[in-house]
């Protein structure tokens, strides 16, 4: 089974470039988690008859949003975070309510859950870092809640480079958005809770990035960040046969990431 994740930075934009359907046809994901769809389902012109589509769009038009396309029929769909978790962690700030931005879509399958997540950006001036920290705690609480029912795979744009191996210029970016101690601790907490960074099961090298700035030919020079992840319940580790990053897939400032798992 192939599970892919891609921050498309606007599904309509990628589709208009003629790059979304060719990606699907070449890679044939069984489950595809999308982030930053920036659309409602009815606004998408993508037509993939072999996939069922499950969308969670932001209240704000043309902003954020997640979706899961799947060839495998799920047992249930869960949009967003549970109400009790939203109340417990107060996910509102001056920018709005991050819980209403379509940032989480979850499907339940027979033996596991799959969640697509788009973590809030801390902003250049770190003005959204406080709510970002609460978001990380709230989201992990939800993943642990699901984990109590059956194993969980969650994937998406977590908007943080975990270690110095995960960005091209760690010294210059230390303490800045995406590489603060607070954000990096969020990944550590996920690992401590029994989830594994699947890419690091197979590759411990640097130079493997999933996002590049549009400036100064960053992608051509591979001056990037690894901020997109597939995280899996550690009990699934032995079933994961491959984890990959796909920098040859264009259309967004992010590229897809994937795993192959035997279930």
BAFI-3210 file (N, C-alpha, C; in Angstrom, 3 decimals, decimal comma, padded with zeros to 6 digits):
// residues 263
n [1|2|3|4|5|6|7|8|9|10|11|12|13|14|15|16|17|18|19|20|21|22|23|24|25|26|27|28|29|30|31|32|33|34|35|36|37|38|39|40|41|42|43|44|45|46|47|48|49|50|51|52|53|54|55|56|57|58|59|60|61|62|63|64|65|66|67|68|69|70|71|72|73|74|75|76|77|78|79|80|81|82|83|84|85|86|87|88|89|90|91|92|93|94|95|96|97|98|99|100|101|102|103|104|105|106|107|108|109|110|111|112|113|114|115|116|117|118|119|120|121|122|123|124|125|126|127|128|129|130|131|132|133|134|135|136|137|138|139|140|141|142|143|144|145|146|147|148|149|150|151|152|153|154|155|156|157|158|159|160|161|162|163|164|165|166|167|168|169|170|171|172|173|174|175|176|177|178|179|180|181|182|183|184|185|186|187|188|189|190|191|192|193|194|195|196|197|198|199|200|201|202|203|204|205|206|207|208|209|210|211|212|213|214|215|216|217|218|219|220|221|222|223|224|225|226|227|228|229|230|231|232|233|234|235|236|237|238|239|240|241|242|243|244|245|246|247|248|249|250|251|252|253|254|255|256|257|258|259|260|261|262|263]
n.u [000,840|000,539|001,078|000,750|001,711|001,088|001,673|-000,034|-000,278|-002,508|-004,828|-006,243|-004,531|-002,295|-003,521|-004,331|-001,875|-001,393|-000,228|-001,098|-002,794|-001,054|000,906|-000,582|-001,197|001,337|002,441|000,448|-000,872|-002,344|-003,582|-003,903|-002,846|-003,613|-002,562|-003,140|-005,133|-006,737|-009,353|-012,820|-014,483|-016,268|-015,198|-013,019|-011,607|-010,523|-010,782|-011,057|-011,992|-011,399|-010,881|-012,171|-013,101|-012,341|-012,881|-011,783|-012,391|-011,258|-012,990|-012,540|-012,412|-010,501|-008,207|-005,823|-006,798|-007,426|-007,333|-008,228|-007,622|-008,705|-008,329|-009,248|-012,009|-013,050|-013,914|-014,953|-015,225|-013,576|-013,663|-011,526|-010,578|-011,629|-014,362|-013,962|-011,201|-010,561|-011,705|-010,221|-007,643|-007,673|-007,449|-007,469|-006,370|-005,038|-005,070|-007,145|-009,233|-007,552|-008,568|-010,654|-009,747|-009,610|-007,636|-007,227|-007,902|-009,314|-009,369|-010,838|-009,735|-009,869|-007,780|-006,253|-005,815|-005,712|-004,416|-004,512|-002,660|-002,222|-000,153|-000,296|001,509|004,221|004,731|006,766|007,586|007,209|004,774|002,623|003,493|002,771|000,071|000,651|002,210|000,241|-001,424|000,187|000,238|-002,498|-003,098|-001,442|-002,584|-005,011|-004,098|-003,053|-005,372|-006,767|-004,931|-005,354|-007,425|-006,774|-003,832|-002,099|-001,442|-000,099|000,208|001,753|002,206|004,146|005,376|007,952|011,419|012,987|015,646|019,106|019,847|017,733|017,430|018,929|020,453|021,091|022,392|022,036|019,295|018,502|016,319|014,532|011,390|009,993|012,233|012,548|013,189|010,869|009,086|010,498|010,497|007,932|007,993|009,691|008,042|006,100|007,572|008,245|005,772|005,352|005,370|006,924|009,289|009,023|010,702|013,232|013,679|014,947|016,802|019,454|020,700|021,635|020,378|018,005|015,101|011,815|010,549|011,007|012,086|010,728|012,572|015,758|016,472|016,226|015,244|016,455|019,071|018,889|018,505|016,910|014,187|013,175|010,092|007,804|006,167|005,758|004,388|004,289|002,644|004,709|004,409|003,832|006,164|007,756|006,345|006,623|007,997|009,323|010,306|009,999|011,076|009,958|011,349|011,292|008,750|006,798|005,001|004,166|005,469|006,255|007,230|005,951|005,785|006,253|005,208|005,631|003,757|003,167|000,204]
n.v [-001,190|002,201|005,272|008,658|012,101|015,558|018,953|021,012|023,671|025,053|023,452|023,935|025,569|023,894|021,965|023,467|024,010|021,662|019,531|017,973|015,661|014,090|013,481|011,817|009,723|008,692|007,959|006,636|006,602|004,850|005,987|009,404|012,183|015,543|018,942|022,423|022,988|025,092|025,467|024,574|021,405|021,398|023,340|022,311|021,089|018,702|015,405|012,287|009,291|006,841|007,385|008,123|011,164|013,160|016,028|018,809|021,934|025,315|027,807|030,351|031,581|030,172|029,489|027,661|024,377|020,837|017,513|014,129|011,762|008,621|005,233|003,147|002,178|003,980|003,347|005,325|008,933|011,733|015,054|017,760|018,765|017,140|018,485|018,750|018,821|021,106|023,073|022,733|023,572|026,138|027,472|029,867|033,039|036,340|036,152|034,529|031,598|028,745|026,240|026,312|026,288|024,199|022,249|019,565|016,322|013,168|009,726|006,627|003,381|-000,223|-001,350|000,766|004,341|007,198|010,402|013,627|016,533|020,018|022,067|025,081|028,005|029,649|032,293|034,985|036,872|035,434|035,714|033,998|031,892|031,199|030,153|028,194|026,444|025,553|024,355|022,186|020,632|020,100|018,731|016,465|015,326|014,523|012,639|010,695|009,958|008,751|006,725|005,088|003,573|002,291|001,689|004,620|006,645|009,662|012,460|015,178|018,749|019,880|022,187|022,619|022,103|019,334|018,580|019,678|018,389|018,668|021,016|023,284|025,411|025,555|027,045|029,747|029,918|029,229|029,537|030,978|031,244|028,057|026,765|027,000|026,352|025,719|024,824|022,636|021,014|020,119|018,066|016,300|015,600|014,149|011,919|010,885|010,077|007,748|007,688|007,405|008,970|008,339|008,617|008,805|006,249|005,047|006,747|008,751|011,001|014,419|017,073|016,275|017,501|019,068|021,416|024,542|027,897|030,432|032,215|033,251|030,991|028,738|026,106|024,926|025,011|023,435|024,471|024,036|022,938|020,274|019,791|018,411|015,462|011,893|010,367|007,596|005,170|003,495|000,793|000,004|000,065|-002,114|-002,897|-001,013|-000,543|001,199|004,617|007,818|010,872|013,123|015,036|015,502|016,003|018,569|021,721|022,845|024,730|022,896|019,409|016,051|013,503|010,087|006,750|003,186|000,502|-002,638|-004,149]
n.w [000,000|-000,857|000,578|000,281|000,780|000,273|000,238|-001,610|-002,076|-003,062|-004,780|-007,108|-008,539|-009,015|-010,583|-012,807|-013,902|-015,097|-013,757|-011,656|-012,164|-013,864|-011,922|-010,180|-011,955|-012,521|-009,991|-008,566|-005,888|-003,146|-001,001|-000,626|001,004|001,311|001,707|002,360|000,429|-000,358|-001,267|-001,742|-002,027|-004,197|-005,812|-007,032|-010,008|-010,501|-011,583|-010,622|-010,976|-009,740|-007,141|-003,877|-002,339|000,449|002,134|004,098|004,447|004,999|006,942|006,036|002,811|000,141|001,576|003,472|004,526|004,172|002,709|001,857|-000,568|-001,606|-002,638|-001,230|000,561|003,371|006,854|008,421|008,607|009,947|010,702|011,416|014,792|017,836|019,775|022,572|022,804|021,343|022,989|025,306|024,670|023,562|020,747|019,418|018,178|017,439|014,702|014,104|014,387|014,657|014,639|012,912|010,401|008,651|009,058|009,676|008,608|008,953|008,288|009,025|008,721|008,301|009,888|010,801|011,375|009,222|009,024|007,651|008,010|008,490|009,863|011,797|010,755|012,318|011,741|010,430|012,338|014,582|015,785|015,831|017,271|020,002|019,746|017,977|019,541|021,320|019,483|018,574|020,910|021,227|018,840|019,100|021,339|020,243|018,329|020,039|021,291|019,173|018,741|020,874|020,041|017,574|015,493|014,201|011,379|010,584|008,475|006,723|006,312|008,699|009,324|010,454|010,840|012,064|013,035|012,693|010,403|008,768|007,339|005,038|005,933|008,900|010,992|010,335|010,563|013,106|015,806|014,332|012,527|012,053|012,921|015,635|019,127|020,456|018,452|017,436|019,634|019,561|017,640|018,969|021,095|019,742|018,915|021,407|022,208|020,915|018,153|014,929|012,811|009,656|007,407|008,476|009,288|007,222|006,105|007,053|006,241|005,353|003,206|002,114|001,247|001,486|001,010|-000,596|-000,828|-003,007|-003,806|-005,153|-006,657|-005,031|-005,034|-007,248|-006,399|-004,251|-001,658|000,938|003,106|005,249|006,002|005,753|006,621|007,124|009,707|011,835|013,888|016,163|016,351|013,845|012,487|011,564|009,383|007,469|004,421|002,804|002,574|001,210|-000,416|-002,888|-004,878|-007,576|-008,367|-009,419|-009,146|-006,825|-004,001|-002,226|-002,183|-002,745|-000,147|000,899|001,911|001,714|002,735|004,249|004,723]
ca.u [000,000|001,315|000,462|001,461|001,273|001,607|001,142|-000,141|-000,298|-003,608|-005,055|-006,683|-003,348|-001,499|-004,274|-004,276|-000,528|-001,346|000,759|-001,667|-003,227|000,127|001,505|-001,416|-001,059|002,667|002,756|-000,652|-001,037|-003,597|-004,139|-003,183|-003,196|-003,292|-002,637|-003,239|-005,949|-007,205|-010,583|-013,835|-014,519|-017,006|-014,407|-011,935|-011,930|-009,858|-011,740|-010,339|-013,083|-010,977|-010,680|-013,156|-012,477|-012,827|-012,325|-012,076|-011,965|-011,289|-014,128|-012,064|-012,328|-009,205|-007,164|-005,544|-007,595|-006,833|-008,202|-007,659|-008,139|-008,411|-008,899|-009,744|-013,163|-012,864|-015,055|-015,548|-014,511|-013,615|-013,113|-011,071|-010,282|-012,829|-014,766|-013,372|-009,793|-010,546|-012,003|-009,163|-006,370|-007,852|-006,667|-007,737|-005,456|-005,421|-005,234|-008,384|-009,364|-006,840|-009,389|-011,674|-009,001|-009,600|-006,261|-007,141|-008,874|-008,965|-010,172|-010,650|-009,755|-010,096|-006,725|-005,493|-006,298|-004,818|-004,761|-003,814|-002,577|-001,516|000,129|-000,172|002,813|004,485|004,910|008,144|007,882|006,856|003,560|001,671|004,149|001,997|-001,025|001,310|002,563|-001,003|-001,874|000,968|-000,227|-003,863|-003,069|-000,870|-003,616|-005,955|-003,454|-002,962|-006,742|-007,001|-003,990|-005,924|-008,384|-006,016|-002,637|-002,322|-000,451|-000,475|001,183|001,449|003,125|004,224|005,949|009,126|012,536|013,225|017,044|019,954|019,899|016,486|017,425|020,231|021,220|020,605|022,962|021,409|017,858|018,217|015,470|013,589|010,192|010,252|013,393|012,653|013,210|009,485|008,517|011,235|010,035|006,687|008,356|010,205|006,893|005,477|008,424|008,124|004,431|005,290|005,323|008,241|009,503|009,279|011,835|014,473|013,895|015,706|017,772|019,939|021,528|021,065|020,164|016,701|014,185|010,460|010,065|012,029|011,633|010,670|013,611|017,182|016,627|016,491|014,978|017,502|020,302|018,529|018,597|015,541|013,804|012,304|009,043|006,672|006,497|004,807|004,643|003,515|002,707|005,920|004,031|003,742|007,494|008,244|005,544|006,958|009,035|010,019|009,860|010,682|010,770|009,856|011,641|011,078|007,350|006,677|003,651|004,018|006,762|006,530|007,115|005,316|006,523|005,455|005,663|005,014|003,529|002,503|-000,894]
ca.v [000,000|003,434|006,442|009,876|013,359|016,667|020,304|021,422|025,139|025,396|022,336|024,454|026,086|022,758|021,317|024,337|023,853|020,360|018,718|017,136|014,351|013,290|012,960|010,688|008,616|008,112|007,406|005,754|006,403|004,255|007,036|010,657|013,247|016,853|020,100|023,735|022,826|026,441|025,341|023,619|020,275|021,764|024,258|021,561|020,490|017,402|014,306|011,017|008,368|005,711|007,843|008,847|012,374|013,637|017,375|019,676|023,245|026,393|028,727|031,450|031,112|030,172|029,466|026,453|023,228|019,513|016,523|012,802|010,999|007,227|004,134|002,176|002,758|004,070|003,006|006,568|010,180|012,667|016,341|018,666|018,259|016,993|019,703|018,855|019,200|022,515|023,894|022,579|024,170|027,526|027,576|031,156|034,153|037,540|035,789|033,789|030,317|027,752|025,030|026,476|026,501|022,974|021,755|018,138|015,380|011,814|008,588|005,373|002,162|-001,421|-001,642|001,957|005,661|008,082|011,802|014,675|017,681|021,221|022,759|026,534|028,636|030,547|033,634|035,477|037,563|034,457|036,171|032,906|030,787|030,703|029,272|027,048|025,506|024,937|023,469|020,954|019,844|019,652|017,721|015,228|014,742|013,844|011,458|009,690|009,492|007,782|005,626|004,183|002,718|001,486|002,441|005,874|007,258|011,031|013,019|016,507|019,870|020,196|023,528|022,663|021,201|018,711|018,684|020,422|017,644|018,870|022,259|023,520|026,447|025,547|028,103|031,021|029,883|028,834|030,484|031,608|030,470|026,742|026,121|027,410|025,234|025,370|024,027|021,372|020,191|019,470|016,793|015,432|015,087|013,114|010,732|010,349|009,497|006,454|007,805|007,424|009,736|007,184|008,848|008,547|004,803|004,579|007,719|009,637|012,016|015,733|017,343|015,745|018,571|018,981|022,773|025,487|029,256|030,820|033,205|032,942|029,649|027,853|024,701|024,472|024,860|022,559|025,159|023,799|022,484|019,091|020,148|017,522|014,194|010,815|009,856|006,367|004,442|002,677|-000,614|-000,264|000,271|-003,298|-003,074|000,052|-001,088|002,265|005,990|008,586|012,253|013,154|016,394|015,608|016,359|020,023|022,275|023,523|024,986|021,643|018,182|014,983|012,496|008,862|005,472|001,949|-000,274|-003,932|-004,321]
ca.w [000,000|-000,971|001,197|-000,098|001,345|-000,529|000,366|-003,014|-002,148|-003,965|-005,699|-008,405|-009,227|-009,502|-011,655|-013,987|-014,472|-015,760|-013,056|-010,594|-012,682|-014,228|-010,681|-009,746|-012,910|-012,410|-008,667|-008,177|-004,441|-002,674|-000,153|-000,836|001,936|000,762|002,587|001,723|-000,769|-000,699|-002,056|-001,322|-002,961|-005,400|-006,638|-007,661|-011,299|-010,580|-011,741|-010,448|-010,654|-008,915|-005,768|-003,087|-001,825|001,739|002,255|005,244|003,976|005,978|006,875|005,203|001,434|-000,523|002,600|004,235|004,101|003,958|002,061|001,621|-001,696|-001,296|-003,419|-000,251|001,249|004,820|007,704|008,909|008,354|011,069|010,279|012,450|016,125|018,674|020,471|023,904|022,641|020,932|024,163|026,300|024,274|023,131|019,519|018,790|018,418|016,683|013,296|013,949|015,088|013,852|014,562|011,868|009,169|007,855|009,141|010,009|008,042|009,397|007,843|009,748|007,924|009,115|010,860|011,175|010,999|008,477|009,215|006,914|008,909|008,055|011,121|011,637|010,603|013,448|011,166|010,428|013,598|015,631|016,460|016,012|017,978|021,153|019,345|017,353|020,608|021,797|018,405|018,622|022,053|020,947|017,784|019,628|022,209|019,357|017,767|021,111|021,482|018,100|018,947|021,877|019,340|016,612|015,070|013,478|010,490|010,253|007,550|006,234|006,491|010,126|009,404|011,326|010,590|013,371|013,445|011,757|009,149|008,034|006,589|004,422|006,641|010,284|011,842|010,002|010,847|014,482|016,519|013,424|012,169|011,504|013,540|017,029|020,078|020,779|017,358|017,361|020,754|019,142|017,009|020,030|021,846|018,914|018,988|022,759|022,340|020,241|016,706|014,303|011,587|008,780|006,507|009,207|009,408|006,062|005,620|008,111|005,599|005,110|001,786|001,694|001,618|000,932|000,728|-001,015|-001,099|-004,415|-004,071|-005,380|-007,221|-003,890|-005,352|-008,169|-005,625|-003,127|-000,369|001,363|004,448|005,347|006,948|005,465|007,255|007,376|011,044|012,012|015,154|016,176|016,188|012,412|011,898|010,850|008,167|006,514|003,546|002,084|002,789|000,175|-000,761|-004,349|-005,342|-009,020|-008,596|-009,362|-009,119|-005,543|-003,367|-001,523|-002,982|-001,984|000,619|000,824|002,449|001,273|003,943|004,057|005,672]
c.u [000,881|000,499|001,336|000,881|001,900|000,894|001,144|-000,146|-001,320|-003,843|-005,503|-005,497|-002,509|-002,202|-004,223|-002,906|-000,393|-000,410|000,164|-002,037|-002,036|000,863|000,745|-001,190|000,296|002,866|001,677|-000,752|-002,364|-004,351|-003,280|-003,719|-002,724|-003,403|-002,639|-003,977|-006,491|-008,480|-011,580|-013,951|-015,202|-016,265|-013,290|-012,411|-011,233|-010,919|-010,971|-011,357|-012,683|-010,781|-011,960|-012,429|-013,157|-012,119|-012,695|-011,525|-012,087|-012,565|-013,788|-011,831|-010,890|-008,016|-007,046|-006,303|-006,786|-007,835|-007,464|-008,380|-007,755|-009,088|-009,563|-010,876|-012,920|-014,114|-015,746|-014,653|-014,660|-012,931|-012,702|-010,705|-011,576|-013,106|-014,099|-011,901|-009,694|-010,781|-010,851|-007,914|-006,475|-006,985|-006,935|-006,631|-005,881|-005,623|-006,560|-008,367|-008,714|-007,610|-010,468|-011,026|-008,823|-008,292|-006,128|-008,269|-008,411|-009,925|-009,812|-010,763|-009,835|-009,053|-005,939|-006,269|-005,252|-005,327|-003,890|-003,837|-001,752|-001,340|000,256|001,283|003,020|004,609|006,352|008,532|007,531|005,585|002,526|002,314|003,356|000,865|-000,475|001,688|001,317|-001,568|-001,131|000,488|-001,629|-003,870|-002,508|-001,845|-004,625|-005,344|-003,343|-004,347|-007,099|-006,161|-004,513|-006,942|-007,696|-004,817|-002,977|-001,131|-000,923|000,631|000,747|002,564|003,091|004,929|007,094|010,171|012,961|014,656|017,836|020,126|018,751|016,357|018,848|021,096|020,751|021,135|022,276|019,942|017,510|017,426|014,478|012,416|010,566|011,454|013,653|012,686|011,796|008,872|009,200|010,829|008,730|006,947|008,871|009,061|006,159|006,264|008,298|006,782|004,279|005,086|006,748|008,197|009,941|010,467|013,144|014,665|014,856|016,852|018,156|020,771|020,840|020,862|018,851|015,609|012,844|009,860|011,243|011,391|011,592|011,830|014,968|017,424|016,928|016,271|016,045|018,809|020,116|018,850|017,188|015,399|013,018|011,285|007,769|007,053|005,379|005,222|003,731|003,675|003,905|005,617|003,860|005,114|007,967|007,500|005,868|008,180|009,861|009,450|010,663|010,205|010,851|010,097|011,469|009,629|007,198|005,205|003,368|005,405|007,166|006,564|006,457|006,323|005,645|006,059|005,000|004,954|002,792|001,462|-001,848]
c.v [001,247|004,601|007,652|011,076|014,496|017,953|020,899|022,938|025,620|024,323|022,831|024,959|024,956|022,084|022,146|024,288|022,523|019,386|017,755|015,737|013,509|012,722|011,731|009,482|007,930|007,370|006,472|005,529|005,720|005,242|008,280|011,712|014,576|017,913|021,369|023,622|024,164|026,421|024,475|022,545|020,648|022,720|023,545|020,938|019,154|016,307|012,990|009,957|007,220|006,086|008,405|010,021|012,818|014,950|018,006|021,057|024,288|027,214|029,906|030,937|031,197|030,092|028,079|025,242|021,966|018,613|015,191|012,181|009,543|006,251|003,098|002,818|002,806|003,636|004,251|007,742|011,081|013,965|017,168|017,967|018,093|018,254|019,847|019,270|020,666|023,441|023,870|023,372|025,603|027,841|028,861|032,153|035,322|037,261|035,076|032,510|029,235|026,445|025,125|026,641|025,219|022,214|020,259|017,375|013,973|010,800|007,362|004,207|000,958|-001,589|-000,423|003,218|006,335|009,515|012,686|015,929|018,801|022,114|024,266|026,999|029,647|032,012|034,122|036,149|036,713|034,854|035,070|031,706|030,311|029,763|028,042|026,005|024,807|023,981|022,137|020,041|019,279|018,539|016,403|014,547|013,958|012,573|010,344|009,113|008,454|006,524|004,624|003,235|001,760|002,297|003,620|006,188|008,678|011,665|014,398|017,492|020,258|021,525|023,639|021,691|020,636|018,915|019,476|019,689|018,023|020,236|022,579|024,484|026,549|026,689|029,435|031,078|029,494|029,925|031,219|030,672|029,139|026,032|026,703|026,177|024,767|024,472|022,658|020,436|019,488|018,135|015,815|014,811|014,000|011,806|010,071|009,658|008,189|006,516|007,866|008,283|008,721|007,392|008,507|007,074|004,303|005,513|008,684|010,789|013,377|015,911|016,824|016,701|018,432|020,337|023,673|026,859|029,505|031,735|032,559|031,512|028,607|026,383|024,138|024,217|023,943|023,193|025,112|023,375|021,177|019,382|019,329|016,110|013,170|010,208|008,645|005,818|003,492|001,189|-000,999|-000,269|-000,911|-003,536|-002,039|-000,375|-000,008|003,607|006,869|010,026|012,357|014,565|016,595|015,938|017,862|020,439|023,078|023,891|023,832|020,501|017,103|014,148|011,254|007,732|004,341|001,031|-001,563|-004,113|-005,392]
c.w [000,000|-000,407|000,898|000,638|000,547|-000,145|-001,035|-003,194|-003,185|-005,008|-007,073|-009,218|-009,805|-010,679|-012,938|-014,667|-015,223|-015,084|-012,029|-011,102|-013,156|-013,018|-010,198|-010,656|-012,797|-011,096|-008,128|-006,664|-004,133|-001,792|-000,347|000,121|001,363|001,847|001,746|000,383|-001,268|-001,542|-001,309|-002,392|-004,270|-006,315|-007,386|-008,970|-011,507|-010,631|-011,732|-010,021|-009,727|-007,450|-005,162|-002,441|-000,530|002,044|003,586|004,900|005,084|005,833|005,973|003,789|000,899|000,400|003,201|003,665|003,893|003,259|002,021|000,439|-001,469|-002,260|-002,513|000,534|002,751|005,573|008,242|008,556|009,569|010,637|011,480|013,738|016,915|019,484|021,827|023,836|022,225|022,138|025,156|025,958|023,735|021,915|018,740|019,127|017,544|015,199|013,048|014,763|014,232|013,734|013,493|010,490|008,345|007,917|009,429|009,316|008,404|008,797|008,669|008,767|008,859|010,219|011,319|010,818|010,123|008,647|008,331|007,770|008,285|009,287|010,897|011,580|011,734|013,033|011,350|011,742|014,819|016,389|016,643|016,720|019,192|020,761|018,641|018,409|021,145|020,756|018,460|019,746|021,803|019,908|018,300|020,578|021,382|018,769|018,813|021,423|020,423|018,310|019,974|021,255|018,375|016,147|014,165|012,579|010,246|009,423|007,101|006,478|007,966|010,375|010,405|010,792|011,944|013,861|012,409|010,424|008,217|007,373|006,148|005,218|008,098|011,143|011,597|010,436|012,279|015,191|015,643|013,145|011,533|012,095|014,935|017,922|020,387|019,703|017,273|018,496|020,409|018,467|018,051|020,831|021,068|018,989|020,355|022,981|021,570|018,748|016,155|013,042|010,533|007,853|007,195|009,561|008,337|005,661|006,738|007,542|005,588|003,605|001,244|002,160|000,900|000,609|000,393|-001,227|-002,606|-004,804|-004,365|-005,858|-006,144|-004,237|-006,280|-007,424|-004,415|-001,777|000,233|002,805|004,321|006,438|006,727|005,890|007,066|008,708|011,278|013,418|015,114|016,000|014,719|011,741|011,062|009,547|007,093|005,713|002,855|002,514|001,848|000,136|-002,281|-004,899|-006,839|-009,361|-008,370|-009,335|-007,870|-005,044|-002,449|-002,533|-002,129|-001,188|000,662|001,639|001,683|002,479|003,600|005,126|005,182]
res [x|x|x|x|x|x|x|x|x|x|x|x|x|x|x|x|x|x|x|x|x|x|x|x|x|x|x|x|x|x|x|x|x|x|x|x|x|x|x|x|x|x|x|x|x|x|x|x|x|x|x|x|x|x|x|x|x|x|x|x|x|x|x|x|x|x|x|x|x|x|x|x|x|x|x|x|x|x|x|x|x|x|x|x|x|x|x|x|x|x|x|x|x|x|x|x|x|x|x|x|x|x|x|x|x|x|x|x|x|x|x|x|x|x|x|x|x|x|x|x|x|x|x|x|x|x|x|x|x|x|x|x|x|x|x|x|x|x|x|x|x|x|x|x|x|x|x|x|x|x|x|x|x|x|x|x|x|x|x|x|x|x|x|x|x|x|x|x|x|x|x|x|x|x|x|x|x|x|x|x|x|x|x|x|x|x|x|x|x|x|x|x|x|x|x|x|x|x|x|x|x|x|x|x|x|x|x|x|x|x|x|x|x|x|x|x|x|x|x|x|x|x|x|x|x|x|x|x|x|x|x|x|x|x|x|x|x|x|x|x|x|x|x|x|x|x|x|x|x|x|x|x|x|x|x|x|x|x|x|x|x|x|x]
***
